[in-house]
Amino acid sequence: MKKQNKDTQAPELSTNSPLFIDSVIGRLSSELNKKLEDYIIEGLKRKGFEFENRLELETFIKNNCRCEDTPHKKERVYFANDTPFFLHKYEIEMTNPITLDWDVKMCTNYGSYAYL
């Protein structure tokens, strides 16, 4: 195993660095989008819509689904063929971060969901 020279090692990211913060935000955003997608697919299944593959799902959504956003209530209702099937209340609540040694912890509520 070859030992890395100090000059060639990847820089450590400080928890205050913009790259670290961007990385965390990007990861959280990706995870939240995946969860929301899974909930929407489950909502469609509960209304009797099942799909053989990803392309079939995407085609159905493009042709038959819509979303109504009510910003002042911070909620979105998703529809399939004009029938509501999923509610997302997206008000975000976040506590101030707590730093212990090198660990940064925070608690966030990204909203609530309901199958209709």
Stockholm file with secondary structure:
# STOCKHOLM 1.0

chainA/1-116         MKKQNKDTQAPELSTNSPLFIDSVIGRLSSELNKKLEDYIIEGLKRKGFEFENRLELETFIKNNCRCEDTPHKKERVYFANDTPFFLHKYEIEMTNPITLDWDVKMCTNYGSYAYL
#=GR chainA/1-116 SS CCCCCTTTSCCCCCTTSHHHHHHHHHHHHHHHHHHHHHHHHHHHHHTTCCCSSHHHHHHHHHHHEEEEEETTTTEEEEEETTEEEEEEECCCEECCCEEETTEEECCEECCEEEEC
#=GC SS_cons         CCCCCTTTSCCCCCTTSHHHHHHHHHHHHHHHHHHHHHHHHHHHHHTTCCCSSHHHHHHHHHHHEEEEEETTTTEEEEEETTEEEEEEECCCEECCCEEETTEEECCEECCEEEEC
//
